[in-house]
Amino acid sequence: MNTRPLACILLALAVSVVSASCRKAAPAPAAAKAEGNEAEGHAAHADEGLAKEAESKEPSDLDRPVEELVSLTCEHKKKTFECDECRYETGFVRAPASLTEGGLITTVKTERKKVAVPVTLTGEVRFDERRVSHVSSQVEGIIRATHATLGDRVRKGQPLVEIESVAVGQAQAAYLEAQSLLALARRNSERLSELRKENISSEKESLQARQELETAEIRASNALGTLTRLGASAEDARALTSATAGGRIVLRSPMDGLVLTLHAVPGETAKSDQSLATVGDNSTVWVWADLYERDILSVARGQAAGRLEASVSVKAYPNEEFAGAVDLVTQAMEESSRTVKVRVEVRNRAGHLLSGMFANVKLYLPGTDEALAIPRNAVLEDEGRSFVFVHHKGDYYVRRPVTIGRTWAGWAEVRNGLQPGQAVVAEGAFLMKSDVLRSKMGAGCAD
């Protein structure tokens, strides 16, 4: 059978199918182009929407003049800055006189000040030795109890350690006996004094009774002195009775402060003059810094000109500076480091500065340049912008943008945004910021 014609027919059909497929696939580039144009249209529409949204968004109060902010009216048909619900939208805060009179909010007028020149040193935080007391046992005995733990904040007179001692027991017995004899001598003297008034007793008996009373008073005073020398407080001694006298003595805190060390374990023996605890007030600390020889003269001149301000920073609080002042420059140079020690007294109300911390110290020497300045705590930040609260009128304050330059000893240079003599909020500025920025949390009268 001849299959050649059939093969030709099949080949022709195959070519026809391939050609049809090619014709159907040809429009694909045009479709892709249409899809691309459609995507570009969507993107352009989105960009246009963002642009319109940006245009419709109101500028920040920091970007608008005060005159414009004051002229705004809210939906409550009041001046916006006077409306308690809408005021924050204009950056205004109302501070009643009670806050300013109570010192919670203070204002400072901008003024031109000399810009100090900093000298940078390194140092170490230490306790103020004038504010540290050691609690020691004056007698050998057994530690029976501790009434505080390391780190506790204690008050003056608060019990710390309780010790039982044979010597204390003997002193307590002698004191109680002396008190008993004193009471007897006092009653006898009073009785004979009354009898003498009625001429019933003789002058000799009255004199003898008074002598016995004086002797008893001396003996009681000596017994009290013995107890206090052993570590008892005068109040504890006077409250002593035969029922409470067990040879125990309570060592109390000599001051308000923190328990810095505690070396007392119940059951252990306490030696005479052994320090059992240390109590310190860390509201003020010392920072000892090393001053190089090249800076000695300039620091001496700075001290001669008046109080030499300083600031301290530590790694634990990288964004915080602690204000202080130089109160001592030692008069001996350390041969190994060729430095003299400078002592900076620093306020430490929050207790952030701990003894032993490494510190960076800046001493601010008097400079010659002048700049418009405000306290550093008056400067606040919001989304990378610096601003201050300026007194507007009466109880009203408004936040205004500022450009800050150099900073020194608690002051900041104002390069733009304020004029000399304007009153800005220093203490309490952060409270005002919290009130104004409520809008960022969705508050508002028109929500």
VENBELZI-V392500 format. One record per helix or strand of 2 or more residues. SS is the DSSP state (helix for helix, strand for strand). FROM is the first residue (numbers start at 1). TO is the last residue. If there is no record, write none. Layout:
BEGIN
ss = <SS SS>
from = <FROM FROM>
to = <TO TO>
END
This chain:
BEGIN
ss = <helix helix helix helix helix helix strand helix strand strand strand helix strand strand strand strand helix helix helix strand strand strand strand strand helix strand helix strand strand strand strand helix strand strand strand strand strand strand helix>
from = <4 28 61 66 80 87 92 97 107 111 117 129 132 141 153 159 166 203 234 248 257 269 275 284 293 309 315 322 339 358 370 376 380 385 396 403 411 423 429>
to = <25 56 63 71 82 90 94 101 109 114 127 131 136 146 154 164 197 229 238 252 262 270 280 292 304 313 317 329 347 365 375 378 382 393 401 408 416 425 441>
END
